[in-house]
Amino acid sequence: MIEVPEEFVSGQARFNGAAGRAFTAALPGLAARFLAEWGLRRDGAVMYGMCALVLPVVREDGRPAALKLQLVDDETVGEPVALRAWAAAGAGAVGLLEHDAGSGAMLLERLDERRPLAGMADGRAATEVLARSLARLVSVPAPEGIRRLADVAVRVIGAAPGAAAALVDEEERRLLGDCAAAVREVAGEPGDRLLHWDLHYGNVLAGRAEEGRADRWVALDPKPLAGDPGFELLPALDNRFEGDEVMWRFDLLTEVLGLDRERARAWTLARVLQNAVWSTGDGARRLPPGHLEIARRLLRRR
């Protein structure tokens, strides 16, 4: 039996309510089931993030792997579909070895959790790695059934007035209105690429040296979306945030991905707006400082 970390339990309850509590209560049984069904043995301590619990395991043939257990929702339901599409294209995403559609359990290629891209000391070098990873991922057309950026854009535009009204700072209200205006300009052409949606520096890990792949950087934990690659850029600007690096990173990302800068600017502002809709819905009355600075610079206010 596994012990589910209390921090993961409380996080699931906070973000997912009754569904999160039911999910964490079922985790020991789910883990035992798939350890048996897929012929796995434990090979290390439980790992977890916001959404998933991961068990390092070894398969019957001696190959290391990772058993990922997560609550299936609109953001995660497309993950196995996306991983298969990226694998077929050799796009540099983590390999999917097994999948159970009923529970959402996945057996994944084991990467080196000790070497996230977030640990690379040179921030610009890390951004270059992230940009190349994004370019490979978004080169793949989105398969049928993946949630669509078109729908996201409609929702955030509709919610923008309420989010702006919830802010206590007049400049931030104006900025959010300008974000919504920028999204309206591009919403009619939402794109059709397969997006990761959450590719920050912690979601890129090195391959395992034991398998001769230590020089390979691999993307994991997607929340797949079909849309314009410009919607992918905010995590790379916000994570490891440095205000003076925002435009350098933005220019590098748009160049490596081959994006139109104005469209990419608009879709990045859409991500700022999306996060503002969520945060004000949870009671926030100010924009996060990093998002505020990114919006200022992209809107040429700084």
Summary of the structure (lengths in Angstrom):
residues: 302
radius of gyration: 19.7
end to end distance: 54.2
largest distance: 61.4
contacts: 975
relative contact order: 0.12
helix: 52%
strand: 15%
